[in-house]
């Protein structure tokens, strides 16, 4: 039996690894140091000062008026930084407002249940971020008297706080001169320094971090980090950067060498797998079976219509019967086809083939999941569900009204 409904267990993303545990293998250090030196030599100190001055002046005049820029509350800044990883600003805005209305302080978040946090986060994706934020809030209350630590050692040890989050939150909220290197900043700095190596390669990334740390000013480091990211999201965009409107084009090596469309380079990506999954809408006495995904699995803590990966040569119906037996020790009769839902994650695509099923008897046991519950259809929306299951629920409601 694999992880629930065939989705793989995934390691923490690079940024979710502890900030303090970023030790590099010693044998690679010499190579990294050479490369770092080379990158920085491309931008002498005099040019760095001009770059800072021009970019900060541009940012002061052009920055967007965003909710998290109107506060100095470290908790609110932290929530924004976590939401903005993997999420565009317009998408994050309503979630940010809802989240803070429901959990206005770190204490309120610490007191909430996992399920309440996931429900407010529902639709934003990358749910591990929400669970880490929640666990970190609990530790802040337990170990720091409810006050956000302003020390990179203490803050960086909290779950989900990687090097980026640590630098962004502490520089913006506490004025700590720390770098924050997100995808926008990577692109901008790689272009300033005309770095042609793949920016997702370890040695290049180490060089970029070093360059970012050198560039961050002692005064207003938070504004600086936001200015770099703002430039990346509004002017120095991945395709067709608007160099004519760029306040620092006179100092940008990529612009001078006409390389802006070639940078950043990335390593060749592996093709994204597409998996086929059978999912059962299992009915009994007017209720539908929901399973809670295991905490350590992808989408951990969310509830779903049970099922799993279709094996080679297996039909969706046979898969559903097998998965229900393995996951819940339940015998089901597979009936009418309901819907096919395809959902794309960052690293895989999943097509769910959904069928109505009936289960006459037997207790649903949580063998391959954390919990199994029979739920009235009108109460399913109270549970935190993955985006694909929200679409299945909409199909169930539509079918009921036909
Ligand atoms: S000049 Fe063009 S490539 Fe260089 S930082 Fe500005 S927008 Fe980006």
Boltz pocket constraint, residues with backbone or C-beta under 6 A from the ligand:
constraints:
  - pocket:
      binder: B
      contacts: [[A, 188], [A, 191], [A, 192], [A, 235], [A, 236], [A, 237], [A, 241], [A, 242], [A, 243], [A, 246], [A, 247], [A, 248], [A, 249], [A, 250], [A, 252], [A, 253], [A, 254], [A, 255], [A, 260]]
      max_distance: 6.0
